[in-house]
Amino acid sequence: MSTLTSFRQNDISHAAFLDALSGEFIARTGCGVYVYLNPQDIHRLFDDYRQHGASIRDMVRPWIRGA
């Protein structure tokens, strides 16, 4: 049961991350995140976010500058 709970929490974390990431991209560029990044890049960004604990806003800056 705890494994199922862990998966659900990860799914919720991932969904919240995608929502916040998309919001940052829309606010800064007027376009959604998928205009600039492919799903593999977004997955790597989520892994980095979980490992380093930086804010999504700080993580988005380099990607937008490179776009």
PDB file of N, CA, C and O in Angstrom:
ATOM      1  N   MET A   1       0.810  -1.196   0.000  1.00  0.00           N
ATOM      2  CA  MET A   1       0.000   0.000   0.000  1.00  0.00           C
ATOM      3  C   MET A   1       0.854   1.262   0.000  1.00  0.00           C
ATOM      4  O   MET A   1       0.500   2.246  -0.650  1.00  0.00           O
ATOM      5  N   SER A   2       1.974   1.247   0.720  1.00  0.00           N
ATOM      6  CA  SER A   2       2.817   2.446   0.758  1.00  0.00           C
ATOM      7  C   SER A   2       3.467   2.693  -0.602  1.00  0.00           C
ATOM      8  O   SER A   2       3.764   3.839  -0.938  1.00  0.00           O
ATOM      9  N   THR A   3       3.696   1.634  -1.397  1.00  0.00           N
ATOM     10  CA  THR A   3       4.251   1.813  -2.733  1.00  0.00           C
ATOM     11  C   THR A   3       3.261   2.557  -3.612  1.00  0.00           C
ATOM     12  O   THR A   3       3.646   3.454  -4.362  1.00  0.00           O
ATOM     13  N   LEU A   4       1.997   2.194  -3.528  1.00  0.00           N
ATOM     14  CA  LEU A   4       0.959   2.874  -4.293  1.00  0.00           C
ATOM     15  C   LEU A   4       0.859   4.333  -3.875  1.00  0.00           C
ATOM     16  O   LEU A   4       0.716   5.212  -4.725  1.00  0.00           O
ATOM     17  N   THR A   5       0.932   4.594  -2.600  1.00  0.00           N
ATOM     18  CA  THR A   5       0.900   5.970  -2.097  1.00  0.00           C
ATOM     19  C   THR A   5       2.096   6.749  -2.609  1.00  0.00           C
ATOM     20  O   THR A   5       1.965   7.914  -2.985  1.00  0.00           O
ATOM     21  N   SER A   6       3.254   6.123  -2.628  1.00  0.00           N
ATOM     22  CA  SER A   6       4.459   6.770  -3.126  1.00  0.00           C
ATOM     23  C   SER A   6       4.315   7.137  -4.599  1.00  0.00           C
ATOM     24  O   SER A   6       4.695   8.235  -5.006  1.00  0.00           O
ATOM     25  N   PHE A   7       3.765   6.219  -5.402  1.00  0.00           N
ATOM     26  CA  PHE A   7       3.541   6.510  -6.816  1.00  0.00           C
ATOM     27  C   PHE A   7       2.577   7.661  -6.998  1.00  0.00           C
ATOM     28  O   PHE A   7       2.796   8.534  -7.838  1.00  0.00           O
ATOM     29  N   ARG A   8       1.516   7.668  -6.219  1.00  0.00           N
ATOM     30  CA  ARG A   8       0.529   8.751  -6.325  1.00  0.00           C
ATOM     31  C   ARG A   8       1.134  10.091  -5.939  1.00  0.00           C
ATOM     32  O   ARG A   8       0.875  11.096  -6.601  1.00  0.00           O
ATOM     33  N   GLN A   9       1.929  10.122  -4.886  1.00  0.00           N
ATOM     34  CA  GLN A   9       2.565  11.372  -4.473  1.00  0.00           C
ATOM     35  C   GLN A   9       3.528  11.854  -5.551  1.00  0.00           C
ATOM     36  O   GLN A   9       3.609  13.056  -5.807  1.00  0.00           O
ATOM     37  N   ASN A  10       4.253  10.947  -6.183  1.00  0.00           N
ATOM     38  CA  ASN A  10       5.166  11.322  -7.258  1.00  0.00           C
ATOM     39  C   ASN A  10       4.387  11.871  -8.452  1.00  0.00           C
ATOM     40  O   ASN A  10       4.805  12.849  -9.072  1.00  0.00           O
ATOM     41  N   ASP A  11       3.248  11.238  -8.774  1.00  0.00           N
ATOM     42  CA  ASP A  11       2.417  11.723  -9.868  1.00  0.00           C
ATOM     43  C   ASP A  11       1.882  13.115  -9.574  1.00  0.00           C
ATOM     44  O   ASP A  11       1.856  13.975 -10.455  1.00  0.00           O
ATOM     45  N   ILE A  12       1.458  13.337  -8.339  1.00  0.00           N
ATOM     46  CA  ILE A  12       0.948  14.646  -7.946  1.00  0.00           C
ATOM     47  C   ILE A  12       2.065  15.677  -7.999  1.00  0.00           C
ATOM     48  O   ILE A  12       1.851  16.795  -8.467  1.00  0.00           O
ATOM     49  N   SER A  13       3.247  15.319  -7.528  1.00  0.00           N
ATOM     50  CA  SER A  13       4.398  16.226  -7.578  1.00  0.00           C
ATOM     51  C   SER A  13       4.748  16.565  -9.019  1.00  0.00           C
ATOM     52  O   SER A  13       5.034  17.718  -9.341  1.00  0.00           O
ATOM     53  N   HIS A  14       4.725  15.561  -9.881  1.00  0.00           N
ATOM     54  CA  HIS A  14       5.054  15.780 -11.287  1.00  0.00           C
ATOM     55  C   HIS A  14       4.015  16.680 -11.951  1.00  0.00           C
ATOM     56  O   HIS A  14       4.372  17.581 -12.711  1.00  0.00           O
ATOM     57  N   ALA A  15       2.747  16.447 -11.675  1.00  0.00           N
ATOM     58  CA  ALA A  15       1.680  17.275 -12.245  1.00  0.00           C
ATOM     59  C   ALA A  15       1.788  18.719 -11.758  1.00  0.00           C
ATOM     60  O   ALA A  15       1.617  19.652 -12.542  1.00  0.00           O
ATOM     61  N   ALA A  16       2.067  18.903 -10.489  1.00  0.00           N
ATOM     62  CA  ALA A  16       2.227  20.264  -9.945  1.00  0.00           C
ATOM     63  C   ALA A  16       3.436  20.943 -10.564  1.00  0.00           C
ATOM     64  O   ALA A  16       3.396  22.137 -10.864  1.00  0.00           O
ATOM     65  N   PHE A  17       4.514  20.187 -10.757  1.00  0.00           N
ATOM     66  CA  PHE A  17       5.708  20.731 -11.397  1.00  0.00           C
ATOM     67  C   PHE A  17       5.390  21.180 -12.821  1.00  0.00           C
ATOM     68  O   PHE A  17       5.750  22.289 -13.217  1.00  0.00           O
ATOM     69  N   LEU A  18       4.720  20.328 -13.589  1.00  0.00           N
ATOM     70  CA  LEU A  18       4.379  20.672 -14.975  1.00  0.00           C
ATOM     71  C   LEU A  18       3.488  21.908 -15.041  1.00  0.00           C
ATOM     72  O   LEU A  18       3.661  22.755 -15.916  1.00  0.00           O
ATOM     73  N   ASP A  19       2.547  22.009 -14.128  1.00  0.00           N
ATOM     74  CA  ASP A  19       1.656  23.168 -14.092  1.00  0.00           C
ATOM     75  C   ASP A  19       2.447  24.450 -13.808  1.00  0.00           C
ATOM     76  O   ASP A  19       2.266  25.463 -14.482  1.00  0.00           O
ATOM     77  N   ALA A  20       3.313  24.391 -12.817  1.00  0.00           N
ATOM     78  CA  ALA A  20       4.118  25.566 -12.461  1.00  0.00           C
ATOM     79  C   ALA A  20       5.114  25.904 -13.567  1.00  0.00           C
ATOM     80  O   ALA A  20       5.329  27.075 -13.880  1.00  0.00           O
ATOM     81  N   LEU A  21       5.718  24.881 -14.154  1.00  0.00           N
ATOM     82  CA  LEU A  21       6.674  25.096 -15.238  1.00  0.00           C
ATOM     83  C   LEU A  21       5.997  25.743 -16.441  1.00  0.00           C
ATOM     84  O   LEU A  21       6.519  26.696 -17.019  1.00  0.00           O
ATOM     85  N   SER A  22       4.852  25.227 -16.807  1.00  0.00           N
ATOM     86  CA  SER A  22       4.107  25.799 -17.926  1.00  0.00           C
ATOM     87  C   SER A  22       3.706  27.236 -17.633  1.00  0.00           C
ATOM     88  O   SER A  22       3.786  28.100 -18.506  1.00  0.00           O
ATOM     89  N   GLY A  23       3.275  27.488 -16.405  1.00  0.00           N
ATOM     90  CA  GLY A  23       2.907  28.850 -16.018  1.00  0.00           C
ATOM     91  C   GLY A  23       4.076  29.816 -16.134  1.00  0.00           C
ATOM     92  O   GLY A  23       3.906  30.950 -16.582  1.00  0.00           O
ATOM     93  N   GLU A  24       5.262  29.371 -15.730  1.00  0.00           N
ATOM     94  CA  GLU A  24       6.461  30.218 -15.846  1.00  0.00           C
ATOM     95  C   GLU A  24       6.773  30.514 -17.313  1.00  0.00           C
ATOM     96  O   GLU A  24       7.068  31.654 -17.671  1.00  0.00           O
ATOM     97  N   PHE A  25       6.708  29.503 -18.144  1.00  0.00           N
ATOM     98  CA  PHE A  25       6.992  29.714 -19.565  1.00  0.00           C
ATOM     99  C   PHE A  25       5.967  30.647 -20.197  1.00  0.00           C
ATOM    100  O   PHE A  25       6.331  31.524 -20.980  1.00  0.00           O
ATOM    101  N   ILE A  26       4.700  30.471 -19.871  1.00  0.00           N
ATOM    102  CA  ILE A  26       3.670  31.342 -20.435  1.00  0.00           C
ATOM    103  C   ILE A  26       3.867  32.776 -19.958  1.00  0.00           C
ATOM    104  O   ILE A  26       3.748  33.713 -20.748  1.00  0.00           O
ATOM    105  N   ALA A  27       4.163  32.952 -18.687  1.00  0.00           N
ATOM    106  CA  ALA A  27       4.366  34.299 -18.146  1.00  0.00           C
ATOM    107  C   ALA A  27       5.564  34.991 -18.783  1.00  0.00           C
ATOM    108  O   ALA A  27       5.533  36.199 -19.016  1.00  0.00           O
ATOM    109  N   ARG A  28       6.610  34.236 -19.062  1.00  0.00           N
ATOM    110  CA  ARG A  28       7.846  34.843 -19.570  1.00  0.00           C
ATOM    111  C   ARG A  28       7.899  34.942 -21.089  1.00  0.00           C
ATOM    112  O   ARG A  28       8.521  35.859 -21.627  1.00  0.00           O
ATOM    113  N   THR A  29       7.251  34.007 -21.789  1.00  0.00           N
ATOM    114  CA  THR A  29       7.391  33.969 -23.242  1.00  0.00           C
ATOM    115  C   THR A  29       6.080  34.108 -23.993  1.00  0.00           C
ATOM    116  O   THR A  29       6.080  34.431 -25.181  1.00  0.00           O
ATOM    117  N   GLY A  30       4.960  33.868 -23.318  1.00  0.00           N
ATOM    118  CA  GLY A  30       3.675  33.872 -23.988  1.00  0.00           C
ATOM    119  C   GLY A  30       3.318  32.531 -24.606  1.00  0.00           C
ATOM    120  O   GLY A  30       2.238  32.369 -25.174  1.00  0.00           O
ATOM    121  N   CYS A  31       4.230  31.565 -24.496  1.00  0.00           N
ATOM    122  CA  CYS A  31       4.000  30.223 -25.045  1.00  0.00           C
ATOM    123  C   CYS A  31       4.216  29.183 -23.957  1.00  0.00           C
ATOM    124  O   CYS A  31       4.923  29.426 -22.979  1.00  0.00           O
ATOM    125  N   GLY A  32       3.601  28.031 -24.138  1.00  0.00           N
ATOM    126  CA  GLY A  32       3.755  26.948 -23.182  1.00  0.00           C
ATOM    127  C   GLY A  32       5.117  26.282 -23.267  1.00  0.00           C
ATOM    128  O   GLY A  32       5.872  26.509 -24.212  1.00  0.00           O
ATOM    129  N   VAL A  33       5.420  25.472 -22.291  1.00  0.00           N
ATOM    130  CA  VAL A  33       6.718  24.833 -22.161  1.00  0.00           C
ATOM    131  C   VAL A  33       7.035  23.910 -23.332  1.00  0.00           C
ATOM    132  O   VAL A  33       8.196  23.793 -23.723  1.00  0.00           O
ATOM    133  N   TYR A  34       6.020  23.252 -23.901  1.00  0.00           N
ATOM    134  CA  TYR A  34       6.277  22.291 -24.978  1.00  0.00           C
ATOM    135  C   TYR A  34       6.686  22.954 -26.289  1.00  0.00           C
ATOM    136  O   TYR A  34       7.120  22.265 -27.213  1.00  0.00           O
ATOM    137  N   VAL A  35       6.559  24.266 -26.389  1.00  0.00           N
ATOM    138  CA  VAL A  35       7.078  24.976 -27.552  1.00  0.00           C
ATOM    139  C   VAL A  35       8.604  24.971 -27.511  1.00  0.00           C
ATOM    140  O   VAL A  35       9.256  24.944 -28.555  1.00  0.00           O
ATOM    141  N   TYR A  36       9.169  24.998 -26.318  1.00  0.00           N
ATOM    142  CA  TYR A  36      10.614  25.116 -26.142  1.00  0.00           C
ATOM    143  C   TYR A  36      11.312  23.812 -25.776  1.00  0.00           C
ATOM    144  O   TYR A  36      12.468  23.601 -26.143  1.00  0.00           O
ATOM    145  N   LEU A  37      10.618  22.940 -25.055  1.00  0.00           N
ATOM    146  CA  LEU A  37      11.257  21.726 -24.549  1.00  0.00           C
ATOM    147  C   LEU A  37      10.498  20.492 -24.987  1.00  0.00           C
ATOM    148  O   LEU A  37       9.274  20.512 -25.112  1.00  0.00           O
ATOM    149  N   ASN A  38      11.237  19.412 -25.221  1.00  0.00           N
ATOM    150  CA  ASN A  38      10.576  18.146 -25.535  1.00  0.00           C
ATOM    151  C   ASN A  38      10.329  17.392 -24.226  1.00  0.00           C
ATOM    152  O   ASN A  38      10.868  17.776 -23.188  1.00  0.00           O
ATOM    153  N   PRO A  39       9.534  16.341 -24.258  1.00  0.00           N
ATOM    154  CA  PRO A  39       9.205  15.616 -23.021  1.00  0.00           C
ATOM    155  C   PRO A  39      10.426  15.079 -22.270  1.00  0.00           C
ATOM    156  O   PRO A  39      10.420  15.041 -21.040  1.00  0.00           O
ATOM    157  N   GLN A  40      11.461  14.668 -22.986  1.00  0.00           N
ATOM    158  CA  GLN A  40      12.665  14.167 -22.312  1.00  0.00           C
ATOM    159  C   GLN A  40      13.362  15.284 -21.540  1.00  0.00           C
ATOM    160  O   GLN A  40      13.832  15.065 -20.423  1.00  0.00           O
ATOM    161  N   ASP A  41      13.431  16.470 -22.120  1.00  0.00           N
ATOM    162  CA  ASP A  41      14.029  17.612 -21.415  1.00  0.00           C
ATOM    163  C   ASP A  41      13.235  17.951 -20.159  1.00  0.00           C
ATOM    164  O   ASP A  41      13.809  18.243 -19.110  1.00  0.00           O
ATOM    165  N   ILE A  42      11.924  17.909 -20.277  1.00  0.00           N
ATOM    166  CA  ILE A  42      11.063  18.221 -19.131  1.00  0.00           C
ATOM    167  C   ILE A  42      11.243  17.181 -18.035  1.00  0.00           C
ATOM    168  O   ILE A  42      11.271  17.525 -16.853  1.00  0.00           O
ATOM    169  N   HIS A  43      11.365  15.925 -18.413  1.00  0.00           N
ATOM    170  CA  HIS A  43      11.588  14.872 -17.421  1.00  0.00           C
ATOM    171  C   HIS A  43      12.925  15.073 -16.708  1.00  0.00           C
ATOM    172  O   HIS A  43      13.006  14.915 -15.489  1.00  0.00           O
ATOM    173  N   ARG A  44      13.975  15.421 -17.459  1.00  0.00           N
ATOM    174  CA  ARG A  44      15.287  15.700 -16.842  1.00  0.00           C
ATOM    175  C   ARG A  44      15.195  16.905 -15.914  1.00  0.00           C
ATOM    176  O   ARG A  44      15.784  16.906 -14.833  1.00  0.00           O
ATOM    177  N   LEU A  45      14.467  17.916 -16.329  1.00  0.00           N
ATOM    178  CA  LEU A  45      14.296  19.105 -15.504  1.00  0.00           C
ATOM    179  C   LEU A  45      13.571  18.766 -14.206  1.00  0.00           C
ATOM    180  O   LEU A  45      13.912  19.297 -13.149  1.00  0.00           O
ATOM    181  N   PHE A  46      12.575  17.889 -14.278  1.00  0.00           N
ATOM    182  CA  PHE A  46      11.855  17.449 -13.079  1.00  0.00           C
ATOM    183  C   PHE A  46      12.789  16.683 -12.149  1.00  0.00           C
ATOM    184  O   PHE A  46      12.766  16.891 -10.936  1.00  0.00           O
ATOM    185  N   ASP A  47      13.604  15.804 -12.710  1.00  0.00           N
ATOM    186  CA  ASP A  47      14.570  15.075 -11.880  1.00  0.00           C
ATOM    187  C   ASP A  47      15.542  16.034 -11.201  1.00  0.00           C
ATOM    188  O   ASP A  47      15.836  15.880 -10.016  1.00  0.00           O
ATOM    189  N   ASP A  48      16.042  17.020 -11.941  1.00  0.00           N
ATOM    190  CA  ASP A  48      16.935  18.029 -11.355  1.00  0.00           C
ATOM    191  C   ASP A  48      16.223  18.808 -10.255  1.00  0.00           C
ATOM    192  O   ASP A  48      16.800  19.080  -9.202  1.00  0.00           O
ATOM    193  N   TYR A  49      14.989  19.158 -10.504  1.00  0.00           N
ATOM    194  CA  TYR A  49      14.189  19.894  -9.529  1.00  0.00           C
ATOM    195  C   TYR A  49      14.069  19.103  -8.229  1.00  0.00           C
ATOM    196  O   TYR A  49      14.227  19.658  -7.142  1.00  0.00           O
ATOM    197  N   ARG A  50      13.791  17.813  -8.345  1.00  0.00           N
ATOM    198  CA  ARG A  50      13.660  16.975  -7.150  1.00  0.00           C
ATOM    199  C   ARG A  50      14.990  16.802  -6.434  1.00  0.00           C
ATOM    200  O   ARG A  50      15.023  16.767  -5.204  1.00  0.00           O
ATOM    201  N   GLN A  51      16.076  16.695  -7.168  1.00  0.00           N
ATOM    202  CA  GLN A  51      17.386  16.490  -6.546  1.00  0.00           C
ATOM    203  C   GLN A  51      17.900  17.745  -5.848  1.00  0.00           C
ATOM    204  O   GLN A  51      18.409  17.679  -4.729  1.00  0.00           O
ATOM    205  N   HIS A  52      17.761  18.880  -6.514  1.00  0.00           N
ATOM    206  CA  HIS A  52      18.397  20.098  -6.010  1.00  0.00           C
ATOM    207  C   HIS A  52      17.484  20.987  -5.190  1.00  0.00           C
ATOM    208  O   HIS A  52      17.958  21.802  -4.398  1.00  0.00           O
ATOM    209  N   GLY A  53      16.198  20.843  -5.368  1.00  0.00           N
ATOM    210  CA  GLY A  53      15.262  21.619  -4.568  1.00  0.00           C
ATOM    211  C   GLY A  53      15.232  23.102  -4.898  1.00  0.00           C
ATOM    212  O   GLY A  53      14.730  23.900  -4.107  1.00  0.00           O
ATOM    213  N   ALA A  54      15.763  23.483  -6.058  1.00  0.00           N
ATOM    214  CA  ALA A  54      15.715  24.887  -6.471  1.00  0.00           C
ATOM    215  C   ALA A  54      14.279  25.244  -6.834  1.00  0.00           C
ATOM    216  O   ALA A  54      13.458  24.361  -7.085  1.00  0.00           O
ATOM    217  N   SER A  55      13.984  26.517  -6.862  1.00  0.00           N
ATOM    218  CA  SER A  55      12.634  26.923  -7.257  1.00  0.00           C
ATOM    219  C   SER A  55      12.461  26.696  -8.755  1.00  0.00           C
ATOM    220  O   SER A  55      13.432  26.697  -9.511  1.00  0.00           O
ATOM    221  N   ILE A  56      11.240  26.506  -9.163  1.00  0.00           N
ATOM    222  CA  ILE A  56      10.964  26.297 -10.584  1.00  0.00           C
ATOM    223  C   ILE A  56      11.373  27.530 -11.372  1.00  0.00           C
ATOM    224  O   ILE A  56      11.910  27.419 -12.474  1.00  0.00           O
ATOM    225  N   ARG A  57      11.122  28.698 -10.812  1.00  0.00           N
ATOM    226  CA  ARG A  57      11.499  29.948 -11.486  1.00  0.00           C
ATOM    227  C   ARG A  57      12.997  29.990 -11.776  1.00  0.00           C
ATOM    228  O   ARG A  57      13.406  30.382 -12.869  1.00  0.00           O
ATOM    229  N   ASP A  58      13.811  29.594 -10.810  1.00  0.00           N
ATOM    230  CA  ASP A  58      15.263  29.575 -11.023  1.00  0.00           C
ATOM    231  C   ASP A  58      15.671  28.535 -12.057  1.00  0.00           C
ATOM    232  O   ASP A  58      16.621  28.751 -12.811  1.00  0.00           O
ATOM    233  N   MET A  59      14.972  27.422 -12.101  1.00  0.00           N
ATOM    234  CA  MET A  59      15.311  26.368 -13.045  1.00  0.00           C
ATOM    235  C   MET A  59      14.903  26.728 -14.471  1.00  0.00           C
ATOM    236  O   MET A  59      15.518  26.257 -15.427  1.00  0.00           O
ATOM    237  N   VAL A  60      13.878  27.551 -14.621  1.00  0.00           N
ATOM    238  CA  VAL A  60      13.374  27.908 -15.943  1.00  0.00           C
ATOM    239  C   VAL A  60      14.270  28.926 -16.640  1.00  0.00           C
ATOM    240  O   VAL A  60      14.394  28.901 -17.865  1.00  0.00           O
ATOM    241  N   ARG A  61      14.884  29.802 -15.895  1.00  0.00           N
ATOM    242  CA  ARG A  61      15.665  30.893 -16.487  1.00  0.00           C
ATOM    243  C   ARG A  61      16.660  30.452 -17.562  1.00  0.00           C
ATOM    244  O   ARG A  61      16.654  31.013 -18.657  1.00  0.00           O
ATOM    245  N   PRO A  62      17.514  29.463 -17.279  1.00  0.00           N
ATOM    246  CA  PRO A  62      18.483  29.073 -18.329  1.00  0.00           C
ATOM    247  C   PRO A  62      17.814  28.513 -19.582  1.00  0.00           C
ATOM    248  O   PRO A  62      18.323  28.700 -20.687  1.00  0.00           O
ATOM    249  N   TRP A  63      16.701  27.842 -19.425  1.00  0.00           N
ATOM    250  CA  TRP A  63      16.021  27.262 -20.584  1.00  0.00           C
ATOM    251  C   TRP A  63      15.409  28.366 -21.444  1.00  0.00           C
ATOM    252  O   TRP A  63      15.421  28.268 -22.671  1.00  0.00           O
ATOM    253  N   ILE A  64      14.886  29.393 -20.828  1.00  0.00           N
ATOM    254  CA  ILE A  64      14.278  30.476 -21.590  1.00  0.00           C
ATOM    255  C   ILE A  64      15.358  31.298 -22.266  1.00  0.00           C
ATOM    256  O   ILE A  64      15.178  31.726 -23.406  1.00  0.00           O
ATOM    257  N   ARG A  65      16.459  31.525 -21.603  1.00  0.00           N
ATOM    258  CA  ARG A  65      17.558  32.276 -22.215  1.00  0.00           C
ATOM    259  C   ARG A  65      18.086  31.562 -23.456  1.00  0.00           C
ATOM    260  O   ARG A  65      18.461  32.204 -24.437  1.00  0.00           O
ATOM    261  N   GLY A  66      18.113  30.227 -23.406  1.00  0.00           N
ATOM    262  CA  GLY A  66      18.616  29.452 -24.539  1.00  0.00           C
ATOM    263  C   GLY A  66      17.607  29.310 -25.671  1.00  0.00           C
ATOM    264  O   GLY A  66      17.948  28.891 -26.777  1.00  0.00           O
ATOM    265  N   ALA A  67      16.363  29.666 -25.377  1.00  0.00           N
ATOM    266  CA  ALA A  67      15.314  29.480 -26.403  1.00  0.00           C
ATOM    267  C   ALA A  67      15.266  30.639 -27.369  1.00  0.00           C
ATOM    268  O   ALA A  67      14.447  30.644 -28.288  1.00  0.00           O
TER     269      ALA A  67
END
